[in-house]
């Protein structure tokens, strides 16, 4: 099934199912990371959390449109689905990637300086957010973005 051609106004908008797909992959990886950190495989858990943090950095700085999970979704999943009912602004999910980077980055930093529980706590916090997004479509980072925009702490990015 072919997808409709993007117009000038929708060229930068994204399929809202794409961030949920990526959040599902992230939730699985974070659950594995949490398990590894709790059974004592902390070195492996730290490396996996570093990889996850780097993926969050990719999404935060390059944008969710250029994230590997988004590319996988567009290449493999979206062609098998009906077109989305509506598209969404990529700014909130991109901001959410930054929140994920902050949580995992702080957890890694604290772990490196000698706080062993920081690793499973950071993985658990990020897991909860990824799980809520992937299963229920509730993006905590997106909600934080909208709250900060409403409070005029940050400005909404233009999509065009």
N, C-alpha and C positions, 0 to 999 in steps of 0.2 A: 504494500500500500504506500503510495507516494504521499509525502508531506506537503502541505501548502507552502508556496513560496513566501518568504518573509517580506513584509512591506517595510518602508522606511521607519514607520512608527513601532514595528514589532521586531526589527532586526536584532536588537540587543536584549529583548525579553527572552525568558527561558521557560521551558516546559517545567511546571512545578513538580512533576514526578521525578525529574532528574536529581534534585538534591535529596529527595527521600530515598532514592535508589542508592546514592552515595552514602547516605546516613546508615543504611542497612549494612553495607559492607564495613563501614567504620565501626558500627556497633558490634559486629561479629569479631573484628580484630581487637577491639577494646575488651570484649569479654574474654578472649583468649589471653590477652595481656594481663587482665585481672587475675585469671586463674594461675598463670605462670608466676605472677608476683606473690600469690598466696601460698603456692606449694614450694616456694623457695628457689625457683629458677629466676632469681632477680636480675642476673646479667642479661639473660635472654629477654626478660620482660622490659628491661631498660632499653635494649636495642629496638625492640618492637615499638615501644612508646616513642622512641626517637623517630622511627620511620613514620609513625602516625602523625607526630608533630610536624615533620617535614611535609607530609601530604596536606595538613591543615595550612601550613605556610604557603604552599603552592596555590591552594584555593583562595587564601586571604590576599595574596599579592598579585597573582595572575588573574584572579576572578574565577568564579565557579564555572563559567563558560569554557575555560581552558584547563580545567581540572581533569586528570586521567579518568576519574569515575564518570564525569560528564561525557567525555569522549566515548567511553565504553557504553554508556546508556544510549547515546545518539547512534552508535554504530550497530549495536546488538539488540537493544531492548525496544527503543522507540519505533523502529520500522515494523515491529510486530504488534503495535498497539494502534488504537484509533487516535486521531489527532487530539490534543488536549482541548478541553472546553474553553480554557483561557490560558494566557501566558502570564508570567509574573516578572516583576522587577528583580534583577539579579543582585541588587545592592544588599538587601537583608540577608540572603544566604551567604554572600561573600563576607559580610560583617560577622556572621555566625562562625565562619571558618576562622576568623581572627580570634574569636572568643575561644574556640577549641584549641587554637595555637597557644593562647595565653594559659589556659588550664593545664594542658599537657606540658608546656614549656616550664611553667612554675613547678609542676610536679617533678619533672626531670632535674631542674636546677636544685631543688631542695633535696632530692635523692642523692645527687652528686656531692652535696656539701654535708651529707651524713644524716639525713632524716629518712630512715628506711620506709616508714609508713606513707611518705609522700607519693611513692610510686603507685601503690594500689588505690590510694584515695583519689589521685588525679585520674587514674584509669576509670574508677567507679563513677566519678562525677561526669566525665566525658561520655561514658557509656550511657548513663541515664539520659543525657541530652540527645545523644544519637538514637537511642531506642525510642524516645518520645517522638522524634522527628520521623523515623522510619516507619513506626507502627501506627501512630496516631496523627501524623502530619502536623504535630505541634513543635515548632522550632523555637527553642528557648533563646538562642542567639538572635533570631529574627525579631522576636518580641522585645528583646532588649534594645535592638536597633530602633524599632518603632517608638519605644518609650523615650529613648534619647533624642530622637527627632522631634517628638511632641514637646519635650522639655527644652528644646532648642539648644541642647548640648552639642549636637552634631547637625549638619545640614544634609538633607536628602540629596543624593546624587542624581543628576539628570540621566535618563535612560536613552535619550536621543542624541 
